[in-house]
């Protein structure tokens, strides 16, 4: 029998949750505040929290120096494109592993997950050479391919977990009614797993949006996304903290807004099947 939550315990849990939330959000808040400071105020000692002269100069300078909207569009194309292609591949794969498992299904899943443990720098040189020889360097399609392959194990694992929560009898009933493989996946399985698919889509867009290693090493100018836009404010002369913070704020703002408005769907998908 579940124990009742006392008012005191509820208050402690609430305070703890708020404390953890503030701790996690504080670096983002500090970055946003720093973006409105001058360079001198950004490196002031002791640090200035709210008692500084607010200015939009950094945002104006950043936009004049770099074409923010070009980098933004590159990020949208790369993150959304790689996620959609990953879903097209992962949905049939996860269906097969969840409903038609073989003796080696778990081994395949573990092998896929183990690829995420490989340091990216370990395969940078061969991938760079392949991209150079195939003309994919500094191209959006090249980054879409790389990010699709990088995040594919996560997509397959998440969808496999969600599909396992769907009773197989429902799919068997669809087959008895004459549904083919395509109809089974599109019209029976997919609608039932919408929360899980939506959360997988949102999470992988965030992962692709924030990817920095491959975007910095495989792009120069044409396909550079917002991660490269941020990195451009680090120079041999040093870091311009206020301008760097402004660039960072402009880069993370779209994904923060998306996460804020889709948090209900994301939480619903991540807890899909958790309660029987």
N, C-alpha and C positions, 0 to 999 in steps of 0.2 A: 504494500500500500504506500502510495506517495505521501511524503511528509508535507504538512502545511507550511507555507512560507510565512514566517512571522513578520510583522511590520519592521522590526529592527533589522532582520536579515535582508528584507527587501530594500531598506534604506542603504545598507552597506553595499549591496550588489549594485544599486543605482549609482552610488557615489564612486564605486570602483569602475563601473562602466564609463562614467563621465570622465574620470581621471585618465583612463587608458585612451579614450577618444581624444581628449585634449592633448595628451602626450604625442599621439600619432599625428594630429593635425597641426601642432605647433610649428614644425619646420615649414609647412606650406604657408601658414599665416605669416611667419617671419620673412619668407621669400616675397610674399605679396607686399608687406610693409616696406621692405628694403627697396622694392621697385619704385617707390614713391619718394625715395631719399636722393640727395645728391651723393656723388662719389665720396666726398669728405664725410658726410653724415653716415654713410654705409659702413665705414671702417672706424667710426668714433669709438673711443674707449673712455668711460663705459658705454656699452651699446645704448642707442636711443630707441625706445619702444614706440611711444606715441608723441613725445615732445620733440618733433622736428618739423621743418618747413616742407609741407607736402608739395610735390611737383610732378608734372606729367612730362618733363623734359626727356626722361629716359625712354618713354614709349615713343615719343616723336623721333628721337635719334635712332632707335631700333628700326622703326618703319622706314626712315629715310635711308638707312644703311643697307637694309635687307628687304627683299620682297616677301613679307610675311605670308601673304595670301597664296603665293606660289608654293611655299613650303607647306602651308596648311593643306592645300589641295593634294600635294604629293602624299602627305600623311593619311588623308582620307582614302585615296585610291589604294595605297599599299595596305593599310590595315583592314579596310572593308573587303578589298579584293582577295587578300590571302585568307581571310576568315571564311568567306563564302565558298571559295574553292576547297578549303579544308573541310567544310561541312559536306560538300558534295561527295568527297572521298570518304569521309569518316562515317556518315550515316549508314551506307551499305556495309562497311567494314564492321561497325559496332553491332549492326543487326545480325550479321553472320556469327559473330563471336558470342552474342547474347542468346540467340535462339537456335543456332545450329553449331554448337561448340564441338570442337574436336579434342583429341587427346592432348594436343600441344597448344591449345588456345591460351591457357594461363602462361605458358612459356613465351608465347608470342607477345602477349601483353607486357610481361616483365621485360622482354627484350626491347620493346618499343619505349618503355619508360626509362630503361637504362641509357638510351641514347641521349636523354636530357642531362645525364651526368658527365657527358664528354665536354671538356673545356672547348669553347668555340675556337679559341686560338689554335687548337690542335689541327683543325681542318681548314683554317683560313687560307693557307697558301694554295692547296689544290683547288679549292672553290674559286679563289681569285684568278688562278690561271685558266680554269674552265670558262669563267665569265669573260675574261679577256679575249680568249680565242673564239668565243661564240658571239661576241659583240653585246653582251648583257651588262657590262660594267656601266655604272651610272645610268641605269634604266629602271623605270618603275616595274616593268614586267620581271626583271631580274630579282628585284627585292620581293615582289609578290611570290615568286617561286621559292626563294630562300625562307621567307617567313612562314609560308605554307608548310614546308617540310619541317621547320623547327617546331611549330606549334601543333602539328598533326598528332603526335603521341598524346598530348593533353586533350585534344578534341576527342580522339577515339576513346580514351579512358573515361572521360566525363560522360559521353553518350552511352558507352557500354554500361556504366553504373546506372544511368537513368533507365535504359532499356531493360535491365535486369529486374526492375521494379514493376514492369508491366506483365500481367499474367499471360503466359503463352497460350492459354486456352482461347483468348480473344482472337489471336492470330489464326489459330486452328479453325475457329468458327468461320473466320473470313475465307479461309481456303476452302472449307466445305461449301460455302456459298458461291464459289467459283472465282474468287479473287486471285489474280496472278501475283507474281513477285512484285512488280512495279506498283500495282494497286494496293498491295498489302503494306508496302513501305510508305507510299504517298498518302493514302486515304484512311489507313487504320493506325499504323504505328506513329507516324509523324504528328497527327493532331493530338494523340494521347500524350506525347512527350514534348509538347510545345513549351512548358515551363523549363524543362531541362535543356532543350535546344536553344531557347532564348538566352538562358544564363550562360551557356557555353559560347554562344555568339558574342555576347557582351564582354565576357572575360577575355576572349581571344582578341577582340578588337583592342581592348586595353593593353594586353601584352604586346601586340604588334605596334600599337601607337608609341609605347614606351621603349621599344627595342632600340638600342644605341650602338652596340658593337658592330653588327652587320651594316647598318645604315651609314656609319662613319667610315667603314673600310671599303664599301662597295659603291659609294657614290662620291661625286665631287660637286656638281652644280645642278645639272638638269633634273635629277630625281631626288635631290636632297630633301628629306622630310624635316619635321620640326626638331628632331633630336640633333640633326646637323646644324640647324638654325641656332640652337642653344650653344653648341660647341664652338661656333664661330666667334663667340665673345670671350674665348680664352686665347690669349696671344703671348708671344715671347716676352712682351713688355710687362706682362702680369695680368691679373684678373680685374676686370671692371665690374665690381660686385653689384652696383646699382643697375647697370645696363644688363648684366647677366641675369639679375633677378627679374627685370622687366621682360626679357626674352623668355625666361622660364615660365613666368606667369602667363604670357601669351600662348605658350606651348601647351601648358597643362589645363588652361581654362576650358577649352572645348570638351576634353575628356572628363573633367570634374563635373561640368554641367550635365553631360550625358549620364554619368554615374549617379548624380543626384536625382534626376528624373526617372531613372530606370532601377533605382535601388530596390523598390518593392518587387519587381519582376526578377531581379538578380537574386534576392534573398529567397524568394519563392522557389526559384529553380535550384539553388544550392541546397535547399532542404527538401527537394522533391523526393518523396518516398521515405523520408526519415521517420515519419510517424505512421504506424500501421493501425 
